[in-house]
């Protein structure tokens, strides 16, 4: 889940959103990535990582509960 413009968004990438060990995939900074978000319309936005990897964002009506790690 991503918070942007006071709303919560779900990311969908062209590939997996992690490397299988909980780290970002190739093309994204770890633990921070300074990319760009552009709102397309009320429910869609796009994100481009600092290395040029695109993600598609869909606005969530209600925030999801965060995953809990033990």
The 8 nearest C-alpha neighbors of each residue, nearest first, counted from 0:
[[1, 9, 8, 7, 10, 2, 63, 65],
 [2, 0, 8, 7, 9, 3, 10, 6],
 [1, 3, 7, 6, 8, 5, 0, 4],
 [2, 4, 6, 5, 7, 1, 8, 36],
 [3, 5, 6, 2, 7, 38, 8, 36],
 [6, 4, 3, 2, 7, 8, 1, 58],
 [7, 5, 3, 4, 2, 8, 58, 59],
 [8, 6, 2, 59, 1, 62, 58, 3],
 [9, 7, 58, 1, 59, 57, 0, 56],
 [8, 10, 0, 57, 56, 1, 58, 59],
 [11, 9, 56, 55, 54, 12, 8, 57],
 [12, 10, 55, 54, 56, 9, 13, 16],
 [13, 11, 54, 14, 55, 16, 10, 15],
 [12, 14, 11, 54, 15, 53, 55, 16],
 [15, 13, 12, 16, 11, 24, 17, 54],
 [16, 14, 17, 12, 24, 18, 13, 11],
 [15, 17, 24, 23, 12, 14, 18, 11],
 [18, 16, 23, 24, 22, 15, 19, 21],
 [17, 19, 24, 20, 22, 23, 21, 16],
 [20, 18, 17, 21, 22, 15, 24, 16],
 [19, 21, 18, 22, 17, 23, 24, 16],
 [20, 22, 17, 19, 18, 23, 16, 24],
 [23, 21, 17, 18, 20, 24, 29, 19],
 [24, 22, 17, 27, 18, 29, 16, 25],
 [23, 25, 17, 18, 16, 27, 26, 22],
 [26, 24, 27, 23, 18, 28, 17, 52],
 [25, 27, 50, 52, 24, 28, 48, 51],
 [28, 26, 25, 32, 48, 23, 24, 29],
 [29, 27, 32, 31, 30, 26, 23, 49],
 [30, 28, 31, 23, 27, 32, 22, 24],
 [29, 31, 28, 32, 23, 22, 27, 33],
 [32, 30, 29, 28, 33, 27, 23, 34],
 [33, 31, 28, 27, 34, 49, 48, 29],
 [34, 32, 49, 31, 48, 35, 28, 27],
 [33, 35, 48, 49, 47, 32, 46, 36],
 [34, 36, 47, 46, 37, 48, 33, 49],
 [37, 35, 46, 45, 38, 47, 44, 34],
 [38, 36, 45, 44, 39, 46, 35, 47],
 [37, 39, 44, 40, 43, 45, 36, 41],
 [40, 38, 44, 43, 37, 45, 41, 42],
 [39, 41, 43, 42, 38, 44, 37, 58],
 [42, 40, 43, 39, 38, 58, 44, 57],
 [41, 43, 58, 40, 57, 44, 39, 59],
 [44, 42, 57, 40, 39, 56, 41, 58],
 [45, 43, 38, 39, 56, 37, 55, 57],
 [44, 46, 55, 37, 36, 56, 54, 38],
 [47, 45, 36, 54, 35, 53, 55, 48],
 [48, 46, 53, 35, 52, 34, 51, 54],
 [47, 49, 34, 51, 52, 50, 27, 53],
 [48, 50, 34, 33, 51, 32, 47, 27],
 [49, 51, 48, 26, 52, 27, 47, 34],
 [50, 52, 48, 47, 49, 53, 26, 34],
 [51, 53, 48, 47, 50, 26, 54, 27],
 [54, 52, 47, 46, 51, 48, 55, 12],
 [55, 53, 12, 46, 11, 45, 47, 10],
 [54, 56, 45, 11, 10, 12, 44, 46],
 [57, 55, 10, 44, 9, 45, 43, 8],
 [56, 58, 43, 9, 8, 42, 59, 44],
 [59, 57, 8, 42, 7, 43, 9, 60],
 [60, 58, 8, 61, 7, 62, 57, 9],
 [59, 61, 58, 62, 7, 6, 8, 42],
 [60, 62, 59, 63, 7, 58, 6, 64],
 [63, 61, 7, 59, 64, 60, 0, 8],
 [64, 62, 65, 61, 0, 59, 7, 66],
 [63, 65, 62, 66, 67, 0, 61, 7],
 [66, 64, 63, 67, 0, 62, 68, 1],
 [67, 65, 68, 64, 63, 0, 69, 21],
 [66, 68, 65, 69, 64, 63, 21, 0],
 [69, 67, 66, 65, 21, 64, 20, 22],
 [68, 67, 66, 65, 21, 20, 64, 22]]
